[in-house]
Amino acid sequence: MTINVAIIGVGNCAKSLVEGIQYYIENPEDKVGLIYPDIGGYTVEDIKFVCGFDVDNRKVNKPLSQAIRALPNCAMDHVQEISEEVVSPDALVYSGPELDGVAPHMLEYPEEVSFRTGAIPAESYDRVVELLKYHNVDVIINYLPVGSEEATKFYVQAALAAKCHFVNCIPTLIGTEQTLEVEQAFIDHGLTFVGSDMRSAWGASRLSEVLQGAMLDAGLLVTQHIQMNMACGSTQGQENIRTGRSANTDFLNMSKQDRLHSKHVSKENVLKGQNVVRDESIDGMTYYAGPSLTVMQKPGGKYIGSDNKVANLDLVAYGFGGARYELTARLSVQDSPNSGGVVVSAIRFCKVAAEMGVVGYLRGPSAYTQKTPPVQLKSEDAKFECDALARRELTNMTRSQLKEANPLARELPYTFQDNKTDYENK
């Protein structure tokens, strides 16, 4: 009943996921933060991390249990030590190909808060496939930095060759034409896929989706929805350290426009997605999701990364008799643990769906846990699909994706999404 997991990109999100799972194993009475304690008979106790891939010389060739606490990781500690119950004792972090995974500007930031490459030579494609097979990996989690288009394609192909399911936690493969191609390949190989670009359990995207959907369902016209995100404040447990903070590697990576383009597209898919599923026009409306406001400490002191994220939302709507509504919200969260709350479910959905004979993109789990799923759904519809899978029950949507039905990706439900902003498409 064990689900063997490989992690691509052993950063803050990986740290929180691994340690968070161990926290629940050590505290079995505590279910707070688990959307699904049980999915098809699988609990968090059934997840085992068996290997990782990274490019940072402080992590490569180190035990995974050590690498997740190496710099520049700055997420909170959930447990004192990493247990062999969660991380296999022979789980190693292998040297992955760099490709486009490290933006040049990341090497200019202080090493305490950014990447440092120059590890041992990268494993070849054939060797990566061999390692995935050797460790009997069931599910691969892609935690590469935003903008890692070529690196993602590399590991997607490796997953297909090694017969591994895939959870794509970053905004790559978000265009519908790309998604169709990937889905057909996973269908042909009898595999499942959840993607793309994870939305946290209760983060800015979830809040935007719920507010937008609720306003539209109340008959309102939402004319403005602005979401701005920044890294500021302290990682939980480090509030006593009296100095400034620098953004975590996710935000530093997106400090350059060419690295955050896909994230900008993906976050705006969340804002307008609730309009799309209700057939409500967005023409002329002000919908904007700013992926990143990056902060950096002044030189001369001790550099400390922060995993705290703040989102500010500003909405304007009109309702009965032309009455105007304004809503302003501020949400402050620990960024990486917030993501762990959905990925811990996505892993198990992949495994359970495969055991049920479902192949391709899992539309319910993708819509519930990702910003740019193949088809946008209302919140309640996505949750309905997830609930059914958790009970191992087929729905009309999953029934059409049974392997025995020989599904074709182009005949399955899709919401057309481009990998460009609306302004680029005009």
N, C-alpha and C positions, 0 to 999 in steps of 0.2 A: 504493500500500500504506500510505499515511499515514492515521492516525486523528486527526482534528481534535477537540480537546477544549476545552470551555468550563468555567470554574470559577465556581461561585456561592459567594461567601464566600472572600475571598483571605486566609485566616488561616494559622495555623501548619501545619495539615495540608496546605494548598496549597503552602506553602513547601517542606516536606519532600518532597512528591511530585515537584514540578518539579525540585528540586535533586538528589533521589535518582536520578531518571531520567538526568539529565546525568552524575552520578557514574558510572553503569554504561556510558554511552557513552564517557566518557573512560577507563574502566578495563574494557575488554571482556573481559579474562581473569577478572575477579572476578564470580562468580555468587552469592556468599554473600548471603542475604537475599531472593533471587528464588525464590518458590515455583515459578513457571513461567517459565524463561528464554524459552520459545517456546510460544505458544498459537495453534494453527492457522496457523502461518507468520508470525505477528506477534511481534516482539521489542520491547523498550523503545525501540529506535531508531525505531520506526514511530509513536510517539506524539508529537503536536505540540500545544502549547497555543496557542490562537488568540485567546482573549479571556477576560475575567473580569467579574464584577459584584460590587459591594460598596457600602457606605454610608459608610465611614470617609473623612473628608476628607483623610487622608494617603495614600490609595490611589486614590481616584476620579480619573479623567482622567489617570492616570499610566500609563506603560508597565508591562505585567504583570511584566516582569523586574525593575523597580524596586519595584513595590508589594509583592511577596512578601517583601521585606526591610524594609518600613516598620514602625514601631511600630504596634501593640503586639506584633507577632510576635516570638517569642523562641526558636523552635526552632533547633537546631544548624545550622551551615553545613556543607554536604556538599562544596561546590565554592567556588572563589574568586570566579568571575563567572558570570553566567547567559549561556548561549550561544544564538545564533539557531538552532542545530540543534534545540533543545528548545522554545523560545518564539519564535513568529513575530515578526519585527521590527516588524510593525504591530499586535501584540497589545496592546490597550488595556483598562484596567479602567473599565467604564462604571458610571454611577450607577444602582443598582437601587432599587426601592421598599423603604422601610423596613418597612412593615406591622408585624408583630409580631417582627421579627428582632432588635431591640435592646431588651432589658429596661431599664426606667427606672433601676434601681439601678446599671447598668453605667456610666452617665454620672456617677456620684458617686465612682467610684474614680479614682485618679491617672491622668493621660493616658498615662504611660509604660507602664501595664499594662492599659489598658482602651480601649474604643471612644470615638471622637469623631465625631459625626455633623455635619450642616451642610454637606455637600458640594453640588455643583451639583444643580439639580432632577433628580429621578429620571426615567429613561426610561419612557415609557408602555408598556403591554402590547404594543401594535402595533409599537412601535419595538424592543422586546426581541426579538420574533419576527423582525422584519426584520434585526436584527443577527446573530441566530443563523443565518439563511439566508445573509446576506452573507459570513459567515466559514466557510460550509460545515461547520458543526459536526456531528460524528457522535455524540458522547457528551457529555452534561452531567453534571458531578459536583456534587452538592449538599452543600456544607460549611457551611451556615448554622448559627448557634448553636442548641443544644438549646432546644426550645420554639417554634421558628419554624413553627407550623402553617399559618398563612395564607400566609406567604411561600413555603413549600414548594408549596402548591397553585398559587400564581401561576406558579412556574417549571415545574411539571408540565404545566400547560395550555399554556405557551409551548413546551415540548418537543414536545408533541403537534402543535401548529400548525406548528412548524418541522421536524417529522419527525426528531427527535433521540432517541437512546436515553438512558436515565437511570440513574444510580447514586445511590441515596439513602443518604447516609452518616450520617443523623441519625435519631433515633427519632420520626419522624412517619409517618402512614399505617400504624400498626402494628396497628390493629384489623382483624380479618378482613373485616368488612363494607366498610371503607374500601379494603382491599387488593383485594377482589373488583372493586370499581368501577374502581379504577385499572388493574387488570390487563386488564379487558375493553376499556377505552379504548385501551390500548397494543396489544392484539391486533387491534382494529379498524383501527388505523393501521399495522399491520405492524411494530411496534417492540418492542424488548426492554427489560427493567427488572431491575436488581439492587437489592435492598433487604430490610429497612431497618435502619439503625443499625449501622455497620461494627464488626466485631470485629477487633482488631489481629492481626497475623501471629502474635505470641506475647505476648499480654497477659493480663489477669485473666480475661476471658471464655473465652479459649481454654484457659487453665489449669484453670478451673473445669469446663469441659465435659469435658476429658480425664480429670480426676480423678474426676468424678461418674460418667462412663460406665464407666471402668475398675473402680471399686468395685462398681457395679451388675452388671457382667458377671462379677465374681468372686463373685457371689451374696450380696454384703453388703447390709444395710439401712442406708442413709445417713439418719440422723435429724437431723443438723445440717450445714448448709453455709452459712457466713457469709463474705461477701466485702466487705471495706471498702477504699475507695480514697481516696488523698489526693495532693495535689501538694506535693512537698517535695524538697529537694536542689537540685542545680544542673543547668542545661542543659549537655550535654557540650561541652567546650571553654571553659567559663567557670568552672571550678573554682577558678581562681586569684583570682577577684574576692572579696575578703574583706568581705562584707556579707550580710545576710539575703536571702531571696527571697520573692516573692509568687507566688501561683498564676497559671497561664496563664489566658487569657480563657475557655477552656472551663470550668474549675473556678469562676472568678469568676461566670460567667453562672449556674451552677447553685447559687450560694450562697443563693438564695431558693427556697423550697419549690415555688412555682408554676412555676418553670422546670425543675426536675429531675424532676417527676412522671413524664413519659413515659420518661425515662432509667431511672428506678427500675423501671418496669414491664418495659422491654425487657431490662434486665440480669437480672431474675428469670426472664424467659422462657428465658434460657440455662441457669440452674440447674435449673429443672423440666423443660426440654425433653428432657433425656436420660431422665428418668423417663417422660415422655409417650410417646416412641417405643418404650419397652420395656414400656409398659402397667403401670408401677409407680406406685402411689398416692403422693401427697404430703400427704394428709390428716394433720394433726396434727404434721407435721415442721417443723423450724426451718430454713427456707430464706430467707436475706436477702442482698440485694446493695445495699450502700450506695454510691450513685453518686459522692458527693463530700464530702470534708472539705476545706474551703477555708481556706487560710492567707494572711495579709496581713502585710506588714512593719509595724513600728511607725513612726509619723510621724517626720519629721526627717532621714531619710537619703536615699540614692539608691534609687529604686524599680527593681527588676529582676525581670522575670518569669522563671519557671522552667518548662521543658517536661518536667521529670522527674516521673514518676508512680510511686507506691508502692502496691502492693496487698497486703493481708494476708488470708489465707484460714485458716479454722478449720473442720475437718470432724470429725464423730463418726459412727462406723458400728459395726454389730454383725455378727458373722460366725459361723463354725462353733462350735456348742455354746454360743452366746450370748456369745462372746468379744468384748470391746470394743476398738475401734481409735480412735486419735486422730491427726489429721494437721494440722500447722500449717505454713504456707508463707508466704514473703515474696518478692515479685517487684518489682524496681525496673527501670524502663525509660525510655527516651526516648520520650515519648508519641506525638508526631506522626510521626517516622520509622516507628514500629511500625505505624501505620495505613497508611502508604504501601505497605508490603509486600503488602497485600491489594488496595488500590485499583488498583495498577498491573496486577493480574490482572483485576479486574472490568471495567476499561475494554476490555480485549482480548476477554474473554468476550462482552461485548455485541456487539461487531463480528463476531466469528466466528459466533456463534449466528445473527445476522441473515443472514449470508451463506449459512448452511445452511438458511434458511427457518424457523427457530424464532422464535416470537413470544411476548410476555407475560413474566411473571416467570421468570427463569432459576433453577429451583429448586435445582440443585446449587450453583452459584456463590453464590446468596443464602444457602443454609444454611452454606456454608463461610466466607463473608466477612462475614456480617451476624448480628446478635443476634436479630432478629425476622424471619426469612424467612417466606414464605407457608406452608411446611411444614417442620417440624423433622425433621432426619435424624440418624442416628448419624454420628459423625465420619467413619468409613470409607466410609459410603454417600455422603456429600456429596463426599468426595474422589474416589470412583469416578466420580461424575457430572462433576466438573471434569476429571478425567483424560481421560474420553471426549471431552468438548468440545474439549479441547486437541489431541486427535488428529483432530478433525472427524468423530467417530463418533456416531451416534444411539444412544440408549438407549430403553428402554420409556417412560421419563419424558419425554424430549425429543421422541420420535416423536409422542406425543399432542399436542404443541404446534406441529407443523408448520402453517404458514399454510394450506397446501392442505387440511388436515383441518378447517378452520373451527372451531377450538377455542372452547369456551365456558368462561369462568373458573370458573363454578359446578360444572362437571363435572370440573375438574382437582383433583389432590391438594391438600388444605389441612389444616393443624392449626389448630383454632379457637383464636384468641387475642383477648382483649379489650384495650382500651386503659385498663383499670383494674387495680389490684392485686387479689390474691386476697381481701384483707380488705374492699375496697370491694364485691366481688361477693357477699359473704356476707350 
